[in-house]
């Protein structure tokens, strides 16, 4: 049975803009600056990873800045159920995991939190599909390669992949052309030049993925 809340939320939001900013290991101030570059470039959503408790204030700072713009911020690197509490306390709107943990998926569904699990094999895609999920994170995308996305779209045409991990604005079009719905970019938002490259990327795909 499809979990409509998770799928509808991602369908409604992620198809509009095929890029998500992934911010990792930054101070609250640095993260807000990077997030602002992303938003100004046309990116709608930002993910802040919370590998450690010390990263939660960074997530909260970005979520606060996002609220002023009316956009959503997610909590990344969710590998334990207790992190869902930290994400909620920081006002995260969705969560992202590097892998597929059935306990986290079940608890996310119970709490009504949109969750994006990571996958790297067809077996993991099948496990996610059994929960009715249609949005998955292809991770690490730079290692899997665009051919992996293209290959997975064959047997799983209804699955939507967010290609994340080692991605750059320069290589993103290859993944989008291969069938990825969204790419997760990180280091591009550390500078104005990088953000400008993302703006150009979004302009180049505005008639394809962003209009799907």
N, C-alpha and C positions, 0 to 999 in steps of 0.2 A: 504494500500500500504506500503510495507516495505521501511524503510528509509535506503537505501543502504550504505550511508556514515557511519552512526553510526554502523550498523551491521557489515559491512565489516571491519571497523577499529578494533572493538573488536574481531571479528573472527580471523583476521590476527595476532593480537598481544597476546591476552590473552590465546589462546589455547596452545601456545608454553610453557608457564610457568604457572602452576596452583596456583601461590601464588602472591599476591600483598602486598606490605608493606604499612600500613596505619599509618601515623605519626601525632600525635595530641599533642598540648600544649607544643611544644618544642621551644627553642631558635633557631635562624638560625644555629649556630654552632652545637648544639645538633642534630638538624634535619639532617644536612649534614653528621655527623658522623653515625647516625642511617641508613641513606640512603646508605651510603658507605658500611656498614655492609651487608645491604640487597643485594646490587649489587654484592659484593664479594661472597655472599652465592649462587648466581645464580639467584636471583630475577631480573626480567626485569623492572617492573614498580613500581612506588611509588606514593602514594596519600598523599598530605599534606592538612589537614583540615584547613579551614579559617573561623571559627566561628566568629572571630572578625577582624577588620581592622589591628590590631596589628600582626596578623598571616600572613598577605600577604607578608611581607619581608622574612619570613621563607620559604614560598612557592617559592619566587623568588630566594632565595639562593640555594635551592635544585634543582630548574629548571636549574640554571646556572651550577651546578655541573653535572647534568644529561646531559646537552648539550655536555659536554666534553666527555661523554661516548657514546653519540648517542642513549640515551634512553629517554622515555617519562615520564613526571610527571603530575599528575592530581591534581585538586583542589577539596577538599572534603567539605562536609557539606554545599552544595549550597542550600539555602532555599529561596533566593530572587533573582530576575532577575538582580538586580544591581551588585550582586556578580559575575556575568559572566564577567562584565567589569574588576573587580579586578583580576579575574583568567586570563583573556587575558593579562592584563598589566604585570603580573608576568610570562608570557610565559608558562602557563599550556596548555597541549595538549588535556586534556579531563576533564570532570567535573563529580562529584558524589554527589548524594543527599541522605539523610536518608529516604526520602519519595517520593511520586509520586505527583508532581505538574504539571498540564497540561500546565500552562503558561510557566514554565521553560523549559519543553520539547519542546513546540512550538518555543520558542525563540532560544533554542539550535539548533534545526533543521534549523531555518532561518539563523543562523550565521554559520552553518556548523561545530558545535562543538560536538564531540562525548560525549554523556551524559548517565550516568548510574543512573537511578532512583531507589529508594528503595521501596520494596514491602514487605508486611507481610500477605496478604490475597489473595484469589483467585480472588476477585473482582478487586483488584489493578492490578493483573497480566492481567486481561481482559482489563482494561483501558489502560495499557501500550501496549498491543497487538493491540489495536485499532489504535495506532499511528504507528504500524508496527515495534515496537521495539522487539528484541529477546534477548537482554542482560539486566538483571535486578539484582539489589542488594538485597539479602535476608537479612533483617535487623530488629531487632538484631538477628543474627544467633544463638548465644548461648542460647537465650530465645526460639526461634522458634524450634531449635533442628534439627538433621539430618533427623528425620522422616518427618518433614515438607517439606524438599527438596524432599525427595522420593515421598511424596504424591502429590506434585505439578507437578513433572515430569510425573505423570500418565496422567492427562488431558492436560498437556502442554509440550509434549515431545520435541517441537522445541524451548522451552525457555531455555536460559542459565543463571544459577544463580551464582552470586558471593556472597559467604557466608561471611558476615562481622559483627563484633560486638562481643567482648568478646572471640575471637578465639585464640587458641594456637597451636603451631606446634604439640603438643602431641595429640590434639583432631581433627586436620584437616583431617587426613585420613578417619575418620568416615564420615565426610561431603562429601568428594570427592567420597567415595564409595557409598554414598546415591544418588549421581547424581549432586552434585555441580561441576561446571566447574573450579572455582577458589575460593580460600579462602583468606580473608584479614587478615593478621597478624600484630600486633602492638608491644606489649611489648617484643616480642622475639628479636627485633632488638636493645634493650637497652643495650645488653651485647654481648660479643664475644661468650659466651656459648650458648645464645639463638640463635644467628645467625648460630652457628654450628648445632643446632637442626634443623633449617630450611634447611640447606644444606643436612642433612641426609634425611629429608622429601622429598626434591626434587629428591634425588637419588633413593628413594624408589618408587616414582611414575613416574619416567622418562619413563617407558614403557607403562604407561596407559594414564592419562590425558594429560601429556605433549606431547604425540605423537599423540593425537587425530586429 
